């Protein structure tokens, strides 16, 4: 099966399934000499771990990471880094009635159409649980970005029709850990949580928008035409399950503007070239401008809802109905924020190595 790897120099291959023995990632191309530990990866995994609040799935997984290779004396040694998380709290019984009945909104039917076989337990390889691999790769990428003081931050800016107020970067960083929704707006966050809980009680779900901001990226990062930085960011974000749209900068609102309104005028700010506005979201011509990179993704409502839905029986080829049991998030947005952070970090780290900002063999080669 292809489609399990991303990156050209900094490569992340993910593996595992929702109810299999384990999930994880192999990260190849990380320079030697990077200080990293299991704890660094665990901190990121804990952000997406289930069962941490009343608005997430109750599946009781600790998601404890085990690094199997690639580290020596607390540093990367230049060889592939393999890290696994073992599944502990699987309950496959809730999925037995779904083996021949594809769930609306899920990839059950398309997986079976392509491969003939489908692990229906918890969505198998198509489960959101596979993003554990994204987060492992992203945790390592983040450590690389730290060496250049580059930060990647994701937060929820909309749930249903509730929108967060625009916040400054320092406010976002300070506030997103203060509530279970991971929304930086202290007024919108409780209303978002109340909406999620209300829909959970009625067997429904809700979607939203997650924004990712990358700060301190040098200008000129990215490649022309087919390997543009914004194209690679959109590619990895669209590859996250339940994401149905990605926009960079002002995004689709650009269609409403005149050129004079859209264009970001250049200026000199403390001896550095900046733009007066950032409608382009920090990327022009497929390469970074030096301004903050902003990307937003539209996340659909969780398709697993506890209401009767129309489907078909693949065995009898007749129409039927199903009611999905199991444990599911009523809103994916809060737990998808660390996945977005990790995903964008992987792309930025890969481009930094490709462009020569990071030595591909070893960090701090002069030391």
N, C-alpha and C positions, 0 to 999 in steps of 0.2 A: 504493500500500500504506500503510495507516495503522499506528499502533502503533510508530512510530520516534522519537517525541518525548515528553519528560516535562518537567513544570514549568509554572507559571502566570506567574511574573514572571521567574525565572531558568530559561530554557528550554534544554534540551539535545536536539539532534537528531543521531542517529548514522547513519552510512552505511557501505557497503562489505560485502565478503564474504571468506570465507576464502581463495579462490584468485583473486579479482578483482585489479584493478590496485592498489587502495588501500582503506584503511579510515580512518575519522576521525569528527569531530564538528563541528557548528556550535553555538556557544554564544551565545545571544541574551539580552539583559537583564542582562549584567554591567555594573555601574556603571563609569564612567570613572575613571581615576586609580589603578587597582589595579596595583601593581608586579608584573610577572610576566614570565618569560622562557621560551624553549624549554627551558632546563635545569630549571626548576621542574616542567614537564610531564614531561620525560624521567625525572626521578627517580621519579615515580609509575609510569610505563610500565615502567621497568626491574624493578619489583617483580613484574609479571605476565609479563615476557618469557619465552618458551620457551627451552629448552636451557640453563638456568642451573644445573641439578643433575641427578644420575642418577635422580631421582624425577619429572622432568618430561619432556614430549615432546622429542625430539631435533631438532625443526624449528629450523633455524638462522637465526632472524630477529633482527635487531638492534633492530627496532621504533623507528627513529629518527624523531622527530616533526618536521614542518615546519609552522610557523604561517604561514598565508597571508594572514590579515587580522585586523583588530581591535586591533592594537597599534601604538603610535606612541611613539618614544623610550623604549621599555621599560615603557610603561604602557598599560593598556586605554584605548581612546578612545570607548567607549560604543557602538561598532558591533559587528555580529556577529563573533565570533572563530571562524575556520575553521582547523582543524588536521588534517593528514593524516599517515598512516603508510603507506608503500608496501610492498607484499608483494614479497619478494625470493627466497624459497626455497620455491616451490610445486612439488609433484610430484603432478599430477592423475592420473597413470597408475594409481595404486593404487585409484582410485575408479571406473574404467570399468566394472567388473563389477557396480557397485551401482546403475547408472542406472535399472534396472527392478526392483531388489530392495531394498525398504526395510529399513533396518537396525533390528533390535529395540532399543527404548529411545531411539531418535532421533525427530526430527520429520519424517523423510523422507516418510512416507505422508501425514501430515496436511497438510504443505505442498503436496504434489501434489494432494490432495483439494480444497484451498481454491483454489489458483491455477492448477492445470493444468500449470504449468511448475515445475521444481525444479532449482536448481543443486546437483547432487549432489557436486561437487568439494569435499571437505573439509567438507561440511555447508552450504556456501554462506552465505547470510545467517543461517542458524540455528546457525552455528558459534560456539563459545566465543571465537573470535578477534574477533568483533564487539564484545566487551567493551572493546576498545581505545578505542572511543568513550565508554564509561562513564568510563574512567580519565582521558581528556582532560578531559571535563566536570568530573569530580571533582577534578582537580588545580587547576582554576580556582576551583571552589567552596571548596576547602581554603584557598586564599589569602584568600578573603573571610572565612572563619571565623577565620583567624589574626588579623584586625583586631580581633576580639572575644575573643581567647584561647580560642576553642572548639576542642577537639581531638577527632578521630575516629580510633579505633584498632580494627582487626580482627585476630583471632588464632584459630588452630585449637585447639579444646578437646577434640576427639574425632576419632579415626580408627578405623573399625571398632569394636571393643569396648574400645579403649584410651582411657581418659579422663585428661585433664590435671587436676592438682590446682588448686584455686582459688588465684589469685594476686592480689596487689595491683596497682593500675593502674601504679605506677612500675616494678614488676617485669616486668609485661607489656611495657611500652614498652622496657625495657632488654634483654629476652631474645629477643623474637620474631625479631630479625635474626641471631641467633647459630646458627640451624640452618635447614636447607632446608625443614622442615615448617612453619615460622612458628608454632611452639608455644612458649609461654612457660615451660612446665614442663621443666626440664633433665633430669628423670628420665623423663618420658613421651615426649619428642621422639625420642630414639634408638630407642625401641621402636616408635613410629609409623613411623619411617623403615624399620626392618627389616621391618615388616609390609608396607609398600608395595612394597619391593624384592622380597620373597618372592612376592607376588601378581603382580608384573610378570613375574617369571621363569616363572610358570605360566600366563601369558596371561590373568590375571584382573585385576580392579580392585576398589577399595574406596571407600566413602563416608565421611562424617564430619559434624561440626558446627563451624560457624564463628560466633564471637561478635563483635559490634561494640559498642563502648562510646563514647558521646559525653559529654564532660565540659564543664562550665562553660556549659551552655545556660541562658539566663534562664527564669524561670518565666512561664507564660502563652503560650508559643509554640505555635501550632496553631490550628485552627478547629473549630467544633462540627459534629456530625453527619456530613456527607459528606466533609469535608476534614480529618478528624482527623489529628494528627501521626503517631500509631501506624499508622493506616490507610495513610497515604502511604508510610511507611517499609516496611510489609509489602508494599505494591504494588510498589515498585521492587525490593525484594529477591526477591520471587517472580518478577519479570521476568527475573532472571538465569538463564540456562540451567542445568539440572541441580539447581536448588533445588526441593525438594518440600515444604518446610514452613518456616514462620516463627513465632517466638513472641517476645513482648515481656515483659521482666521475668521473673517466675517461670513464665510461660507455661502449658503444659498441666498443670503440677503444681498449679495453682490449683484444679483439679477435685477434688483430694484433701483440701483444707484446709477448716477452718471459717472463718467470717467473722472471728472474733477472731484467728485465725492469719494470715489473708491481709492484713488492713488494716494499713497503715503509719501508726503514730501520729505526729502532728506534734510538733515541739519547736523551741525557740529555741536556735540555735547561733551564738554570737558575733554576736548581733543579727540573725541571718538565720533565716528559716523553713525548716527541713529536716524530713525524716521519719526516724524512728528505724531503720526498715528500708527496703528498696527493692524489695519484692515487685512493685510496679507497674511497675518498670523505668523510672522517671522520667517517666511519663505517666499522667495521670488526666483523665477526661472529654475525652480527645482532645487535651489540652494539656500542655505540659511542667510539671513540678513544681519544677524547679531541681536535682533530684537527677540523677545520671548516667543517661543513657538507655541501656538495654541491649536488644539484639536478637540473637537466635540464629537461624541458618538451617540446616536439614538438607540436606546435599548428597548426592545419590545417587551410587553407583559410576559411573565412566565407562562409558557404554554400549558404546563401541568396545573390544571385547576380542578377542584373537586365538584364539578358540575357535569351533568350528562352531556356528552358531545357525540356528534355524528361521525361515523367512520365506516370502514368496510372490513369484512372478514376475508383475509387473503386466501384462506383454505377453501371456503365455500363460494367465494366470489359473490357475496351478497352484502347488501347494506346492513349495518348494525349500529349499536350505540355502546359507548363505554363510559365508565366513571373511573377516573384515575385516583388511585390511593397512593400511599407512600408519603415521603417527607420532602417538601419543596419550599423554596423561597417565594413569598408572595410578591416580592419585588427584587429583581436581580441587581439593581443599581448599586446598593451599598457594598456588596461583596465583589462587584466587578471593577470597582475603582482600583484596588491594588493590582488587578490583572492588566488594566489599561496602563497603569504606571510602569509595570514590569515590561509590557509589550513595547512601549515607546522607548524605554531605557535600552532594550535590546537593539533596536534600530539605530539609536544615537551612538551606542558603543560600537556597533559594526561600522558605521560611517566614519567615526573618529579613527579607527584602526585603518580603514581603507584609505583615508586621506592623509595618514602619517602623523596625526596628532598624538597617537598612542603607538609606541613601539610594539610591533606584533610579536616579538620574541620575549622581551622582558621589560618590566617597568624600571624607570630610573636607571638606564643602562650605564650611566657614568659613575654610579655609586659602587 
